Amino acid sequence: MRATKIVATLGPASSSPEMLERIIRAGVDVVRLNFSHGKAQDHIDRAALVREVAARAGKEVAIMADLQGPKIRVGKFDGGKTELRPGQAFVLDAARTEPGNNDIVGLDYKDLPRDVRPGDTLLLNDGLLRLTVDKVLGDQVHTTVIVGGELSNNKGINKAGGGLTAPALTAKDMEDIRTAMSFQCDYLAVSFPKSATDMEMARQLANVAGEPFRHKPALIAKIERSEAIPVLDQILRASDGIMVARGDLAVEVGNAAVPALQKRMIRMAREMDKIVITATQMMESMIVNAVPTRAEVSDVANAVLDGTDAVMLSAETAAGKYPLETVEQMAAIALAAEAADDGSIETDFTNKKFGRIDQSIAMGALFTAHHLGCKAILALTESGSTALWMSRHNVKVPIYGLTSQQTSQRRMTLYRNVRPLLMPKMSDRDEALATAEKLLVDAGVLKPGDTYAITCGEPMGYPGGTNMLKVCRVG
């Protein structure tokens, strides 16, 4: 009964129905569609395949549409790549349209000359190459190579310390939001937000695009710009969750700063009742190797121990040689880390004040189930909020989110320690409680003699109406 969820990116290695079903059965809870690659129809077809295969596997799986964001990249080279040597001069030219060479290359990001000044450090290809800006002449940024190496087509550019003005949402992103809403993605991940305003704009666009389908997705802010760190609390309030996107973030703030930032972001998200995904290079070596490194095992385990809702796989499942083995290894690591955690919740209730009845009931259920040794907590919830609040606390008792809304069921697949189940909508409280118990008994979760805590709202069927906690024993 693994609490930490697994997000897996679809790609050539995992898009066949057979492999997709195998990784879902192995433990994938959320499938990520990366809009940096492929055409709109490719994503529509993959989303339909995910729904079909998940139904066949008997498991509800959420779909996350991950927007590309601004293309802050160099252009193409004659021959596809060049080799930069330390000390050489190299020009980044926003006006250049022909292929680049060893001296100069064009830019997809045309505003770079206006964003930099002499003395700035530019980091290319995930920070593997380092250039210092000498001068800016019109559309040309003249640099000196500090750390050289191979530079190939369309590699990314970062500015050390941040400061690039590219907007979080591009014209392509706006079109991709419409595509994602056409298949009702459960989560929409926004790349490179710098402020709460970026997330508010994305939500407005998504809600408008989803209106014909009566669908509103949950929003995930990918924290990968240094400018996002000082306003993290504001971005969290404007989002449903965050992704600790350690790749671009590490390039901007420095590798050494990321582990502490990761812990801070996970803690902040949980305190603010938001979800959090830890991502980037978690099992990177398994792109080509059948087993992870010991460092990768520790990395995944530490994220789990910190309380992340989910750990994410990118190229490992999208293009790697061992997508199934990677998911299996990640699931095993998460289980082992969770087993080593003591699950104490006492400190979570010290000096805490709850201003809402439904939130107080959720906390009461956790406290009661923990101390009575209940087999499970059943949360009858329309929106999923009760299950979300419960999942923010480290309790060993599994939480079952029972809802009549399929959108809520899919959204809850990402909540730590929550197993979402669909049940019929009912207006009679006693009938609903009996149905919920039978559902868990039939699933093999509860058996005669087991105690469980159950929460619901009376009258039934109103979001935010949870006002009852009951402790029951299966007869």
C-alpha positions, -999 to +999 in steps of 0.1 A: +000+000+000+024+027-013+015+063-001+039+082-025+026+085-061+045+080-093+043+103-123+056+088-155+062+107-188+050+091-220+072+088-250+084+064-276+095+039-250+062+037-232+034+046-257+025+011-269-007-002-253+013-032-239+041-012-222+016+014-210-005-012-193+026-028-178+039+004-162+004+013-149+001-021-133+036-016-119+026+015-100+021+046-123-006+069-108-003+099-132+008+100-168+026+131-180+022+143-216+051+166-224+039+193-248+076+202-257+074+172-281+049+160-306+018+175-323-016+182-309-031+151-323-003+130-308-013+141-274-050+137-280-044+101-292-021+093-262-047+107-238-074+084-253-050+055-251-043+062-214-080+062-206-085+030-225-055+011-210-062+024-174-098+011-177-085-023-189-060-024-160-088-015-135-070+015-122-079+052-124-049+072-137-047+110-140-034+128-170-010+158-166-005+181-196+029+197-192+032+230-212+065+237-230+068+273-219+091+299-235+118+285-259+149+300-243+173+282-267+201+286-292+193+280-329+206+253-352+242+246-363+256+237-397+262+200-391+240+199-360+266+208-334+299+225-326+327+222-301+334+253-279+369+257-263+376+276-231+388+311-238+373+314-273+350+342-284+314+331-292+285+353-304+248+347-298+229+366-325+192+371-322+189+383-358+207+354-374+186+330-395+212+309-412+228+279-393+255+286-368+292+276-367+320+276-342+320+314-339+283+323-339+248+309-336+212+323-339+187+324-310+151+311-306+149+336-277+150+370-295+150+391-263+183+378-249+203+409-260+179+431-239+181+408-209+218+406-204+247+430-197+285+427-195+296+405-167+266+382-167+270+345-168+251+324-194+247+287-189+239+265-219+228+229-222+216+224-185+247+243-172+273+221-189+287+251-208+294+284-192+298+318-211+306+353-198+290+382-215+316+407-228+294+432-246+260+436-263+260+451-298+225+455-312+211+419-316+244+403-308+256+391-274+294+387-275+307+362-250+339+344-239+337+306-233+346+298-197+336+261-196+335+246-231+322+214-246+298+202-273+269+225-281+242+211-304+209+223-319+183+240-298+200+236-264+186+257-236+200+290-222+198+301-186+211+332-169+229+326-136+208+342-109+178+346-132+165+377-149+153+365-183+121+383-192+104+356-213+067+353-204+056+320-188+028+315-214+036+316-251+012+316-281+020+278-284+011+273-247-023+290-252-030+267-282-018+237-262-041+246-233-070+243-257-057+209-269-054+197-233-089+208-224-103+189-254-093+157-236-100+171-202-065+168-187-067+164-149-036+185-142-021+213-162+016+220-155+028+256-162+065+260-171+087+289-158+061+309-138+076+339-121+046+351-102+011+343-091-002+364-120+013+338-144-007+311-127-039+332-126-036+338-163-031+301-170-061+292-149-083+317-167-072+304-201-078+268-190-112+275-175-123+293-207-110+265-229-126+239-207-160+256-205-175+236-234-166+204-216-176+217-181-141+210-170-116+228-148-082+213-144-059+215-113-029+237-119+007+228-111+034+255-110+068+242-121+093+260-099+123+264-122+132+302-122+151+319-094+125+347-095+099+323-083+116+315-050+110+349-032+073+347-041+068+310-036+039+315-011+020+337-036+025+312-064+013+284-041-018+303-033-026+307-070-020+271-078-032+236-067+003+224-064+040+228-074+066+208-091+102+210-078+117+211-113+153+207-103+169+209-137+164+246-148+162+257-112+196+242-104+211+260-134+198+293-122+204+291-084+233+267-084+233+229-077+243+233-041+212+254-033+186+229-046+184+202-019+175+228+008+151+245-016+135+211-023+129+205+014+115+240+019+091+237-011+078+204+001+072+217+036+056+249+024+032+230+000+021+207+027+016+235+052-006+254+027-026+223+018-012+221-017+003+191-035+040+187-045+058+167-071+096+162-070+111+159-105+142+158-127+169+131-129+155+110-101+164+077-119+185+092-147+210+063-150+181+039-157+177+055-191+205+031-201+210+008-171+187-018-156+194-007-120+197+027-104+227+042-087+229+042-049+227+080-050+195+079-070+180+055-045+188+079-017+175+108-037+141+092-042+139+080-006+148+114+008+120+130-012+096+104+001+108+110+037+103+148+032+067+142+024+064+147-014+031+136-029+048+122-060+081+115-076+084+119-113+101+101-142+109+120-174+133+105-200+135+073-179+100+062-191+097+084-222+128+073-240+147+049-217+156+013-223+140+001-191+107+020-185+090-009-166+120-017-144+124+020-136+088+022-123+092-010-104+124+002-087+109+036-079+079+019-063+101-004-042+122+025-030+092+045-020+077+016-001+109+010+018+113+047+027+077+049+040+082+017+061+111+034+078+091+065+087+075+064+122+043+082+111+040+103+142+014+131+139+013+146+173+034+177+164+010+184+135-018+192+160+003+213+184-010+249+184-030+244+152-063+262+147-089+252+122-114+278+110-136+254+090-159+226+102-149+203+073-112+208+079-117+202+117-135+169+110-107+158+086-081+165+113-103+147+139-105+116+117-067+115+114-061+118+151-088+093+160-078+067+134-041+070+144-047+064+181-074+037+177-053+018+152-081+019+126-076-002+094-086+027+072-101+062+069-130+066+045-137+102+033-170+106+015-161+137-006-175+154-036-146+177-044-118+157-028-109+185-004-114+164+028-090+137+014-065+164+005-064+179+040-060+145+055-032+137+031-011+167+043-003+148+075+020+119+080-003+091+092+001+054+086-036+047+082-045+045+045-071+071+034-098+062+009-114+091-010-149+080-020-166+103-045-193+102-071-174+126-093-149+111-117-129+143-120-124+143-082-114+106-083-088+113-110-075+144-092-071+124-059-047+099-076-019+124-070-026+129-033-002+112-010-016+082+009-051+086-008-067+058-028-096+073-047-127+052-054-159+059-073-192+053-056-228+062-066-242+096-056-266+092-027-288+115-007-295+091+023-267+092+048-271+057+063-274+042+028-242+060+018-223+048+049-234+012+043-224+014+006-190+028+015-183+000+040-194-027+015-172-012-012-141-015+010-151-050+022-156-062-014-122-047-023-106-067+005-095-037+025-118-043+054-129-076+070-152-085+099-139-071+132-119-042+116-125-007+128-125+023+105-132+060+107-156+076+082-164+112+074-192+127+054-215+157+051-251+160+061-271+168+040-252+146+015-237+157-018-226+193-011-189+202-017-173+216+015-201+201+036-182+175+056-195+178+092-196+142+106-171+117+119-180+082+128-159+053+140-173+019+129-166-018+133-173-042+104-199-066+115 
